[in-house]
Amino acid sequence: MKKVFCIFISVLMIVGLFSGCAGEPGPLRICIDLDQFGNTPMSVVLEDLKWWVEKATGLEKENIVFEIIPDDDAERDTAIDRIRTEIMSGEGPDVFIVQCDSWNKTLLFQMPEKAVELDLFLPLDEYIETAEYAEWDKFTQSVMAAGRDEEGQQLVPLTYLLPVAMYRASDVSHTPQNMTWDEMRNTEELQDAAARLGAGLTSRGLEYDFPIEYLLGELADYQKEELLFTEEELLEHTKEILEYTKDYHENKLYETPYKTKTCLGVRFNWHGAVAYGVDNDDQNGSGGRLNSLTEFDRLTLVPSYSDDGGCTAMITSFAAVNRNTRRPEEAFKVLDMLMMTDRQANGTIFHQFVYHKNDYAGMPMHEEVMSSKYEMRGTQGVNKWFSLDNENFSTVCAVRDQITAAQFSGSLNTALENMMADCYGAYRNGEEYTPIVHETYAALRQMIAE
């Protein structure tokens, strides 16, 4: 059945390509689907982005069209259905700048890796080789690899999450290395880090943030349509996380001075190395500085290791070019402009939309952004530029160098997160959660095979 479906899609794409050969290509269509974090109106963000697109492509305003996927569920579903139909018929937007991690929200591409397998996106290698604006060779290649297949780079990650436990260097020492989750759990000096990273609560101890995808490592082989973990492994990690979550809550680990769980990225640092965590005076959990850490503190970062060894990064948004585009050069220039070093450091669309996910903010793809060479714009009330000093930036780089796998957050991740929430509810009520894991694993196998 799947082979017939793929042939049908291929025929539609071929028909669309040939039927669209005559006449002018029409305006450059840029589809945007990003959750807003800051207070800047979308209209302001679009005006800024349009100015850059005009500059990069040489197109006039009337030849650039932005299509924003609505937040309202009914309008959203209608817009997504329309765009998907256009894509399958050989048309659709030229450029996609989209999230892939919204909680229980219909996304344009539910499994980005499977969309790559269906040849929906344009391979970009030949364009990257002659790029004018971005420093593509300075992007984190272990994360970029997730958007690449045998045809080349097709998806361009915009940002990613990587959980870490954070301490003052004077209190805890650790050199990031290629170790597994089990090795981490069984290493005495890393017991506190494992307890924090394994728990399904944020650093504030209020919101849920179950880490199961990071522990499992690579989730699936999308070409072979196979999961890369067993039901037994899923059940074992579920048990570990539930026990860690219970201890984290009962022992109030989130209140321990100078120790917290966070994610590398924009809000990991605060005025150049102060973490986002719970302040002793912050009784309502609204967030604040991590006790009394200052920008002069040296940090130790312990990453969340996976079953595969090393660390797994979670890609939360990406950009791509529609394989149907009749403006491939201009479409790529949009991506090239979007990924400029300066844009990643202080572009409005990055700071108001791209970097932020719930309690955390993502990590820039350019490996020198956040260093003293490329300072970043402040966020959430911080109206100054900031960067990490050389020593703390080296600490961040040491963690990043241990990324061995990256995955696009998608429907598999949503199913796993929903499973953990259901299991936690059953666990707290003294009920059996094994059937929930069993049903979820069966559903995951079906999802990857569809």
C-alpha positions as CSV (number, residue, x, y, z in Angstrom):
1,M,0.0,0.0,0.0
2,K,2.8,2.4,0.9
3,K,4.6,1.7,-2.4
4,V,1.4,2.6,-4.3
5,F,1.0,5.8,-2.3
6,C,4.6,6.8,-2.9
7,I,4.2,6.2,-6.7
8,F,1.0,8.3,-6.6
9,I,2.8,11.1,-4.9
10,S,5.7,10.9,-7.5
11,V,3.3,11.0,-10.4
12,L,1.6,14.1,-8.9
13,M,4.9,15.8,-8.5
14,I,6.0,15.0,-12.0
15,V,2.7,16.2,-13.4
16,G,3.0,19.4,-11.3
17,L,6.6,20.0,-12.5
18,F,5.7,19.7,-16.2
19,S,2.5,21.5,-16.0
20,G,4.2,24.5,-14.3
21,C,7.0,24.9,-16.9
22,A,5.2,27.6,-19.0
23,G,4.9,31.2,-18.0
24,E,6.5,33.3,-15.2
25,P,7.2,31.6,-11.9
26,G,5.0,33.9,-9.8
27,P,5.9,35.5,-6.5
28,L,8.3,33.9,-4.0
29,R,6.1,32.3,-1.3
30,I,7.6,31.9,2.2
31,C,5.6,29.8,4.6
32,I,6.1,30.5,8.3
33,D,4.9,28.5,11.3
34,L,6.6,29.5,14.5
35,D,5.4,29.9,18.1
36,Q,5.9,33.5,19.3
37,F,7.7,34.0,22.6
38,G,8.3,37.7,22.8
39,N,6.0,40.7,22.5
40,T,7.1,41.9,19.1
41,P,4.1,41.8,16.7
42,M,4.4,39.4,13.7
43,S,3.9,42.4,11.4
44,V,7.1,44.0,12.7
45,V,9.0,40.7,12.4
46,L,7.8,40.3,8.8
47,E,8.8,43.9,7.8
48,D,12.3,43.2,9.1
49,L,12.4,39.8,7.3
50,K,11.0,41.2,4.1
51,W,13.8,43.9,4.0
52,W,16.4,41.1,4.3
53,V,14.7,38.9,1.7
54,E,14.5,41.8,-0.8
55,K,18.2,42.5,-0.2
56,A,19.2,38.8,-0.6
57,T,17.1,37.9,-3.6
58,G,16.9,41.2,-5.5
59,L,13.1,40.7,-5.8
60,E,10.6,43.6,-5.4
61,K,8.1,43.6,-2.5
62,E,5.2,42.6,-4.7
63,N,7.1,39.4,-5.7
64,I,7.5,38.3,-2.1
65,V,4.6,36.7,-0.2
66,F,4.6,35.6,3.4
67,E,2.1,32.9,4.4
68,I,1.6,32.5,8.1
69,I,-0.1,29.4,9.4
70,P,-2.7,30.5,11.9
71,D,-2.8,29.4,15.6
72,D,-6.5,28.8,15.7
73,D,-7.1,25.1,15.4
74,A,-9.9,25.2,12.7
75,E,-8.1,27.8,10.6
76,R,-4.8,26.1,11.1
77,D,-6.1,22.7,9.9
78,T,-7.6,24.3,6.8
79,A,-4.4,26.1,6.0
80,I,-2.3,23.0,6.5
81,D,-4.6,20.8,4.4
82,R,-4.4,23.4,1.6
83,I,-0.6,23.6,1.6
84,R,-0.2,19.8,1.7
85,T,-2.5,19.5,-1.3
86,E,-0.5,22.1,-3.2
87,I,2.7,20.3,-2.4
88,M,1.4,16.9,-3.5
89,S,0.2,18.5,-6.8
90,G,3.6,20.0,-7.6
91,E,3.1,23.4,-6.2
92,G,3.1,25.0,-2.7
93,P,5.2,27.6,-1.0
94,D,8.8,28.0,-2.1
95,V,10.4,28.2,1.3
96,F,9.4,26.8,4.7
97,I,10.5,28.2,8.0
98,V,8.7,26.0,10.5
99,Q,8.6,24.6,14.0
100,C,8.5,20.9,14.6
101,D,7.9,20.7,18.3
102,S,4.6,22.3,19.3
103,W,2.8,20.5,22.0
104,N,-0.3,18.6,20.6
105,K,-0.6,21.1,17.7
106,T,-1.0,19.9,14.1
107,L,2.2,20.6,12.3
108,L,2.8,21.0,8.6
109,F,5.4,18.2,8.6
110,Q,4.5,15.7,11.4
111,M,7.7,13.7,10.7
112,P,10.3,15.8,8.9
113,E,12.6,12.9,8.3
114,K,9.8,11.0,6.5
115,A,9.0,14.1,4.4
116,V,12.7,13.9,3.2
117,E,12.1,10.3,2.2
118,L,9.1,11.3,0.2
119,D,11.3,13.8,-1.8
120,L,9.4,16.9,-0.7
121,F,12.5,19.1,-0.3
122,L,15.1,20.4,-2.6
123,P,18.7,19.1,-2.1
124,L,20.8,22.2,-1.2
125,D,24.5,21.1,-1.5
126,E,25.2,22.8,-4.8
127,Y,23.7,26.0,-3.5
128,I,25.6,25.8,-0.2
129,E,28.9,25.5,-2.1
130,T,28.3,29.0,-3.6
131,A,26.5,30.6,-0.7
132,E,27.0,34.4,-0.3
133,Y,25.8,35.2,3.2
134,A,25.9,32.4,5.8
135,E,29.0,30.6,7.1
136,W,27.7,27.1,6.5
137,D,31.0,25.4,7.4
138,K,30.7,26.8,10.9
139,F,27.3,25.2,11.7
140,T,27.2,22.2,14.1
141,Q,27.6,19.4,11.6
142,S,26.4,16.6,14.0
143,V,23.0,18.4,14.1
144,M,23.0,19.4,10.4
145,A,23.5,15.6,9.5
146,A,19.9,15.0,10.7
147,G,18.6,16.9,7.7
148,R,20.8,15.2,5.2
149,D,20.4,12.0,3.1
150,E,22.2,10.5,0.2
151,E,21.1,13.4,-2.0
152,G,22.5,16.0,0.3
153,Q,21.3,18.6,2.8
154,Q,17.5,19.1,2.6
155,L,16.5,20.3,6.0
156,V,18.4,23.1,7.7
157,P,18.0,23.0,11.5
158,L,17.5,26.5,13.0
159,T,18.0,25.6,16.6
160,Y,18.1,22.6,19.0
161,L,17.9,21.7,22.6
162,L,20.5,19.8,24.7
163,P,19.8,19.2,28.4
164,V,22.5,19.8,30.9
165,A,22.9,19.8,34.7
166,M,24.8,23.0,35.7
167,Y,27.0,23.7,38.7
168,R,29.7,26.0,39.9
169,A,33.0,24.6,38.7
170,S,34.3,25.1,42.3
171,D,31.7,22.6,43.5
172,V,31.6,20.0,40.7
173,S,34.0,18.9,38.0
174,H,33.2,16.9,34.9
175,T,34.8,16.5,31.4
176,P,32.1,15.7,28.8
177,Q,32.9,12.4,27.1
178,N,31.3,9.7,25.0
179,M,29.6,7.7,27.7
180,T,26.2,6.0,27.8
181,W,23.2,6.8,30.1
182,D,23.8,3.6,32.1
183,E,27.4,4.5,32.6
184,M,26.4,8.0,33.8
185,R,23.8,6.6,36.2
186,N,26.4,4.2,37.7
187,T,29.1,6.8,38.1
188,E,29.1,8.0,41.7
189,E,30.1,11.6,41.1
190,L,27.4,12.0,38.4
191,Q,24.5,10.7,40.6
192,D,23.2,14.2,41.2
193,A,23.3,15.1,37.6
194,A,21.6,11.9,36.6
195,A,18.8,12.5,39.2
196,R,18.2,16.0,37.7
197,L,18.4,15.1,34.1
198,G,16.4,11.9,34.5
199,A,13.5,13.7,36.3
200,G,10.4,14.8,34.3
201,L,10.2,18.2,36.0
202,T,11.8,21.5,34.9
203,S,14.3,23.4,37.0
204,R,11.4,25.2,38.7
205,G,9.9,22.0,39.8
206,L,6.5,23.0,38.4
207,E,6.2,22.1,34.7
208,Y,6.7,18.7,33.2
209,D,9.6,18.0,30.9
210,F,10.1,14.3,30.5
211,P,13.5,13.5,29.0
212,I,12.8,10.1,27.4
213,E,13.8,11.0,23.8
214,Y,17.2,12.2,25.0
215,L,17.9,8.9,26.8
216,L,16.8,6.7,23.9
217,G,19.1,8.4,21.4
218,E,18.1,7.9,17.7
219,L,14.5,6.9,17.6
220,A,14.0,5.4,14.1
221,D,15.4,4.4,10.8
222,Y,13.0,6.2,8.5
223,Q,14.2,4.6,5.4
224,K,13.8,1.1,6.8
225,E,10.7,2.2,8.7
226,E,12.0,0.7,12.0
227,L,12.2,1.8,15.5
228,L,15.7,1.7,17.0
229,F,14.7,0.8,20.5
230,T,12.8,-2.1,22.0
231,E,9.6,-2.1,24.1
232,E,11.7,-3.4,27.0
233,E,14.1,-0.4,26.7
234,L,11.1,2.0,26.6
235,L,9.6,0.4,29.7
236,E,12.9,0.5,31.6
237,H,13.5,4.2,30.8
238,T,9.9,5.0,31.8
239,K,10.4,3.4,35.2
240,E,13.7,5.3,35.7
241,I,12.1,8.6,34.8
242,L,9.1,8.1,37.1
243,E,11.3,7.2,40.0
244,Y,13.7,10.1,39.4
245,T,10.7,12.5,39.1
246,K,9.3,11.3,42.4
247,D,12.6,11.9,44.1
248,Y,13.1,15.2,42.4
249,H,9.8,16.4,43.7
250,E,9.9,15.0,47.2
251,N,13.5,16.1,47.8
252,K,12.9,19.5,46.1
253,L,16.1,19.2,44.2
254,Y,15.1,22.3,42.3
255,E,15.8,24.4,45.4
256,T,19.4,23.1,45.9
257,P,21.8,26.1,45.8
258,Y,24.1,26.3,42.8
259,K,22.7,23.2,41.1
260,T,20.0,23.1,38.4
261,K,18.9,21.4,35.2
262,T,18.7,23.6,32.1
263,C,19.3,23.4,28.3
264,L,22.1,25.0,26.4
265,G,20.9,28.0,24.5
266,V,19.9,31.6,24.7
267,R,18.2,31.5,28.2
268,F,20.8,29.1,29.6
269,N,23.0,32.2,30.0
270,W,21.8,35.4,31.6
271,H,24.1,38.4,31.4
272,G,26.9,36.2,30.2
273,A,26.8,33.0,32.3
274,V,24.0,33.4,34.9
275,A,21.6,30.5,34.5
276,Y,17.8,30.6,34.4
277,G,16.6,28.8,37.4
278,V,14.8,29.4,40.7
279,D,16.0,32.1,43.0
280,N,15.7,31.6,46.8
281,D,13.5,34.7,47.0
282,D,11.3,33.6,44.1
283,Q,8.5,31.8,45.9
284,N,6.0,31.8,43.1
285,G,8.3,30.0,40.6
286,S,8.3,32.8,38.1
287,G,12.0,32.2,37.4
288,G,15.1,34.2,38.2
289,R,18.8,33.7,38.7
290,L,20.2,30.4,39.9
291,N,20.6,31.4,43.5
292,S,23.6,33.8,43.5
293,L,25.6,32.8,40.5
294,T,27.2,35.8,38.7
295,E,28.7,36.3,35.4
296,F,32.1,35.7,37.0
297,D,31.3,32.2,38.1
298,R,33.0,29.3,36.2
299,L,30.5,26.7,35.3
300,T,30.5,22.9,35.1
301,L,28.0,21.4,32.6
302,V,27.1,17.7,32.7
303,P,25.0,16.7,29.6
304,S,22.3,14.1,29.4
305,Y,23.9,11.0,27.8
306,S,22.0,8.5,25.8
307,D,21.8,4.8,25.2
308,D,23.8,5.2,22.0
309,G,26.6,7.0,23.8
310,G,27.3,10.7,23.7
311,C,24.4,13.2,23.6
312,T,21.2,13.5,21.5
313,A,20.2,17.0,20.3
314,M,16.5,17.8,19.8
315,I,15.9,20.0,16.7
316,T,12.9,22.3,17.4
317,S,12.6,24.2,14.1
318,F,14.0,24.1,10.6
319,A,14.0,25.7,7.2
320,A,13.8,24.0,3.8
321,V,13.1,24.7,0.1
322,N,10.2,23.0,-1.7
323,R,11.4,20.6,-4.4
324,N,8.6,22.0,-6.6
325,T,9.9,25.6,-6.5
326,R,10.4,27.4,-9.7
327,R,12.6,29.9,-8.0
328,P,15.4,27.6,-6.5
329,E,18.1,30.3,-6.5
330,E,16.0,32.9,-4.7
331,A,14.5,30.4,-2.4
332,F,17.9,29.2,-1.2
333,K,19.0,32.8,-0.8
334,V,16.2,33.2,1.7
335,L,17.8,30.4,3.8
336,D,21.3,31.7,3.2
337,M,20.2,35.1,4.5
338,L,18.2,33.6,7.4
339,M,21.3,31.7,8.6
340,M,23.7,34.7,8.4
341,T,25.8,34.9,11.6
342,D,24.4,38.3,12.5
343,R,20.9,37.1,12.0
344,Q,21.4,34.1,14.3
345,A,22.9,36.4,16.9
346,N,20.4,39.3,16.9
347,G,17.7,38.7,14.2
348,T,14.2,39.5,15.4
349,I,12.7,36.3,14.1
350,F,15.3,34.2,16.0
351,H,14.8,36.0,19.3
352,Q,11.0,36.4,19.2
353,F,10.2,33.0,17.6
354,V,12.9,30.5,16.8
355,Y,15.0,30.1,19.9
356,H,12.2,29.6,22.5
357,K,10.4,26.5,23.6
358,N,8.4,26.5,26.8
359,D,10.9,27.0,29.7
360,Y,14.0,26.7,27.6
361,A,15.5,28.4,24.6
362,G,17.4,26.7,21.8
363,M,21.1,26.6,20.8
364,P,22.3,28.6,17.8
365,M,23.6,26.5,14.9
366,H,26.6,28.7,14.3
367,E,29.3,27.5,16.6
368,E,30.8,30.9,17.5
369,V,27.6,32.7,18.3
370,M,27.4,33.4,22.1
371,S,31.2,33.7,22.2
372,S,32.8,37.2,22.7
373,K,33.3,37.3,18.9
374,Y,29.5,37.2,18.2
375,E,27.6,38.6,21.1
376,M,23.8,38.0,21.3
377,R,20.9,40.3,21.9
378,G,19.4,40.1,25.3
379,T,16.0,38.5,25.8
380,Q,13.0,38.8,28.2
381,G,13.8,42.1,29.7
382,V,17.6,42.0,29.2
383,N,18.2,45.1,27.0
384,K,21.9,44.7,26.6
385,W,24.3,42.6,24.6
386,F,25.9,39.6,26.2
387,S,28.3,36.7,25.6
388,L,30.0,33.9,27.4
389,D,33.6,34.5,28.5
390,N,36.2,32.3,26.9
391,E,36.3,29.7,29.7
392,N,32.6,29.2,30.0
393,F,32.2,29.2,26.2
394,S,34.8,26.5,26.0
395,T,32.7,24.5,28.5
396,V,29.7,24.9,26.3
397,C,31.7,23.8,23.3
398,A,33.0,20.7,25.1
399,V,29.4,19.6,25.7
400,R,28.3,20.4,22.1
401,D,31.2,18.3,20.8
402,Q,29.6,15.2,22.4
403,I,26.5,15.3,20.2
404,T,26.4,12.0,18.4
405,A,22.9,12.1,17.1
406,A,20.1,14.7,16.4
407,Q,16.4,14.2,15.8
408,F,13.7,16.5,14.5
409,S,11.0,16.7,17.1
410,G,7.8,15.4,15.6
411,S,4.9,13.1,16.1
412,L,7.0,10.3,17.6
413,N,8.2,12.7,20.2
414,T,4.7,13.9,20.9
415,A,3.5,10.3,21.4
416,L,6.4,9.6,23.8
417,E,5.7,12.8,25.8
418,N,2.0,12.0,26.0
419,M,2.9,8.5,27.1
420,M,5.1,9.8,29.9
421,A,2.4,12.2,31.1
422,D,-0.2,9.4,31.2
423,C,2.3,7.0,32.9
424,Y,3.1,9.7,35.5
425,G,-0.5,10.1,36.3
426,A,-1.0,6.4,36.7
427,Y,2.2,6.1,38.8
428,R,1.1,8.9,41.2
429,N,-2.3,7.1,41.6
430,G,-0.7,3.8,42.3
431,E,-1.9,2.3,39.1
432,E,-0.2,0.1,36.6
433,Y,1.5,1.9,33.7
434,T,3.0,-1.0,31.8
435,P,-0.1,-1.3,29.5
436,I,0.3,2.4,28.5
437,V,3.9,1.8,27.4
438,H,2.8,-1.3,25.5
439,E,0.1,0.5,23.6
440,T,2.4,3.5,22.9
441,Y,5.1,1.2,21.5
442,A,2.6,-0.5,19.2
443,A,1.3,2.9,18.0
444,L,4.9,4.1,17.4
445,R,5.6,1.1,15.2
446,Q,2.4,1.8,13.2
447,M,3.3,5.5,12.8
448,I,6.8,4.8,11.5
449,A,5.4,2.3,8.9
450,E,2.6,4.5,7.6
